[in-house]
């Protein structure tokens, strides 16, 4: 068994696609219309185009807003992405205008930082030691 797809709820799929591709560097994999306004919209890492997909899922379901609001209010990231060097990625993304709510923080062998994805979510980046 392996993880094939995971998702983040987004307020605006077009805005999310721009952020996740132009700022974070993911690559669009699927963009299929679903209904009148929504899309099956996924992105992948350019390093693993056949790897796990991230679905930029519309946030229209009534349970989404209170759930995400609670996570953001408590500073809890909805997702985590692995990066080679959190400090370098923090500098790169900050220079592009990304707003971090947690600067790089060392926690034992792991370094993390948390940013606002502009689409209603907090996202954590992490560097783990190479084993």
Secondary structure, DSSP 8 states (H G I E B T S, - for coil): ----EEEEEES-HHHHHHIIIIIT--EEEEEEEETTTEEEEEEE-GGGTTS-EEEEEE--SHHHHHHHHHHHHTT--SEEEE-S-HHHHHHHHHHTT--EEEEEEEETTEEEEEEE-SSS-EEEEEE----
